[in-house]
Amino acid sequence: MLIRRYVLTALGALLLAAPAPAQERLPVVASFSILGDFVKNVGGDRVAVESLVGPNGNAHVYAPSPNDAKKAADAKLVFVNGLGFEGWLERLVKASGTKAPIVVATQGIKPLERAGGHDHDHGRADPHAWQSVANAKVYVANIRDALIAADPAGKEVYTSNAAAYLAKLDALEREVREVIAKIPADRRRVITSHNAFGYFQDAYGISFTAPQGVSTEAEASAKDVAAIISQIKKQKVPPTTPRPTGNSPPKMLASNLSIYTLQSD
């Protein structure tokens, strides 16, 4: 009896000392890496985020893989940009058979109309809405609300994380405006190979020009590149492009000019 008592006491002590099981994280999918970053900031340790198109990928020419379909099938939520950005979404949902709610992060944002007609199969709406901080805050609010709906027990965490992130975005907004205010008005011009900065232009007064006929979905001809170089030199504008890939305009321009690179999607 004495031995049995000691054994039971020891087992009880071990049970009390054992760590509590880790919180199972909510599996979610984001269509591309920038949106995935938003979700990670709001979800914190309560979510496991899979971004389908990574930082070095091109969401415009993305084709879902069988592995991506599995990720969508296993997810509890699928976050997308909307505004026609994910032209492949319907195919992915059908292939995966996912029953997860599709959360459109741009819900409530008034889209800008894309200049120059249709591009990237997005239609008339410019889908790159995250380029303004005001819009980014809408993304965050939509993500917060969707996570709370899917995981009510995490409401306090999601609300707190979102508030902290919104405060950082407010600080970023002030910083951006302070920096731009120091740039002479006649120098607030940028030439880019990809027409993705309309919301930034509208919010902060920087003029972006994307030469017609050049996009991330097509190779630029020598004539296209020559026209861009001529325009840059004539207007004395610093060329700014999305990440360079292959023989895209950024790569070809880089051999002729000093160039700055921005990631827009």
N, C-alpha and C positions, 0 to 999 in steps of 0.2 A: 504493500500500500504506500509505503514511504517513497519507494522508487517511482511508482506510478504518479504520485503527487509531484515529485521533482520534474518528471518528464512533462506533465501537463503544464506546470509552471513555466518550464523552459519554452515549450511550444507557444504558450500565450505571450511570452516576452518577444519571441521572434515575430509573431504576427503583428504585435504592436509596433515593432521596430521596422517592419517591412514598409517600403515606400508605397504610396498610393499609386494605382495604375495611372499611366499618363493619359491625358485627355486625347481622345481620338480626334484627329484633325479633320475638318470638313474638306473633302476633295472637290476642288473647283477647277474649271478650265477658263483661261482667257485667250482670246483670239490672237493677240500679239503682245510683244514684251512690254510696251509702254502701259497698256491696259493692265497687264499682269503686275506691274510695279504698283499701280494704284491699288489693286486688290490686296497685295501683300501688305501695304502700309495700313490699310483699314482692318484687314483680317488678322494680322499679327500671327501669333503662334496657334491660333485656333483653326487656321486654314492651311491646306496644302495646295499651292497654286501651280498649275501646269500651263505654260504659255506655248501655244501651237507654233507661232512664228517668232523665232528668237531675235535677239538684237542684231544679228548679221543677216537676217532673212529679209525677204521682200514680200510684204503682205499682198501686193498687187498681183503677183504672178504665182502665189502659193497654190499648191495642189495638195489636198489632204491625203495623208498616208493611212494604211490600215492601223498603224499604231496610234495615230491621232484619233481615229474613229473609236478605238478602245478607250482612250482617255476620256472622250466625250461620253461614251456609254457608262463609264464608271463615275462620272462627275455628278455632284448634287446640284450644281449650278454651272451654267455656261455663260460667261460674260463676253459680249461682243460690242464693238463700237457702234454699229448701225450706220445709217445714212448711206447705205450701199457700199460701205467699205469692204465688207466680206462677201464678195460675189460668189464665193464657194460655200457659203454657210448652208444653204439648202441641201447641197450634195452631202456635206458632212453629217448633218442631222439625219438624213435618210439612210446613209451608209452605217451610221453608228446605232441607230434605233434608240438613241438616248431619250429618256423621259424627263431629263433635267429641265427646269425652267430656263428659257433664254432671256438673259438680262441685257437690255439695250442701254448702255452707259450714257448715251447722248439724249436719252428721253428728257424732254423739257427744254432742249437747246434749240433756238431758232437757227436753222442752217443758212449759211451764206450760199449764194448761187455761184457755181464755178464759172469763171470767165472763160470764154473761148470754146464753149460747147462741151460735149461729153468727153470724158477721159477716164481710163481705167475701169470702164463699165460702172462707174459710180452714178451715172446720170447727171442731172444738173446740180445736185447738192454737193457742196464741198465737204467731204467726210472728216477732214483733219481738224476737228473741233477742239482737240486738246491743246492746240497751240496758244490759246489764251488762258490766263489763270482763272478768269471768271468762269469759263467753261469747265476747266479742270475741277473746280469746286462742285459743279453739277455732277460730274462723273463720280466724285467721292461720295456725295450724298446718295446717289442712286445705288452705288455699291454697298454703302452702309445699310440702307433700307433692305436691299435684297438679302444680305447676310443675316440680318436680324430676322427676316421672315423665314429663312431656311434653318436658322439655329437660334431660336428665342433665348436659350440659356446663355448665349454669348452677348446679349444685348448691351450690357454694361461695358464689356470690352470693346465691342465695335463702335459704340457711341463715343467712348473715351479716345480710342485710336483715331477716329474720324475727326474729332474736335482738335486733337493735337496736329493732325496733318493739315487741316484747314488753316490753322494758325501759321504753319510753315508756308503755306501757299500765299497767305496774306503778306507775310514778310517778303516772299519772293516777288510778289506784285510791286511792292514798294521799291525793292532793289532794282527791278527791271526799269521802272519809270525813272528812277534817279539816274541810272546809267544812260538811258536814251536821252534824257534832258541835257546831258553833257555833249551830245553829238550835234554838230551844226545841222540845221534843218535841211540844207541842200546836200548833206552827205548821208542822209537817212534813206539810202537806196541800195538794194542788193539784187544781183542777177543770179538766178538759180536754175538748174536744169529741170527741176521738178516743181510743179505748181502746187506746193503743199503748205504755203504760209499765209493764206488769205486771212485767217482768223488773227494771226499775230499782227499782220498789217493793219487790219481793222481796229484792233485794240490799242496798238502802240505807235501807229503812225510811221512805221518803216515800210517803204515801198519795195515790194518784191516783183521782179519781172522774170517770167519763165518763157523763153523763146518758143514759138509755136513749132509743133512737129517733133519735139524732143520729150520723151517720157522714159520712165523706168522700164517700160514694157517693150521698147524698141531700141535697136542699135542706132546710134547717130551716124549720119553720113559725113564725109569730109566737108561737104557743103554746109551742113548743120553746124559743125564745130567751127568752121571759118566764120560763119555769121555770128555765132556767140562771141568769139574772140574779138571780132570787129566791134560789136556792140559794147563789150566790156571796156575796150580801149577808148572808144569814142566818148562814152559817158563817165569814164574814170571811176567805175563802180567796182568794189571788191567782190569777186565772184564767190558765191557760197553755194554748196551743193549738198545733197544727201550723200550717204556713204558711197565711196566709189566701188564698183564691181565690174569685173570683166573689162570690155572695151566700151564701157558706158561713157557718156559725156564727161563725167568727173575725171576718169582716168585719162582721157584724151586731152582734156583741157589742162590737166596738171603738168603736162609736158611743155606747155606753152606759156603758162601764167603762174603766179603765186596764188594759191587757192586755199580757202578755208572750208572745212567740212562740218556740216551739221547733220544730226540724225533726226529725221522728221517722222519716221514710222518704221 
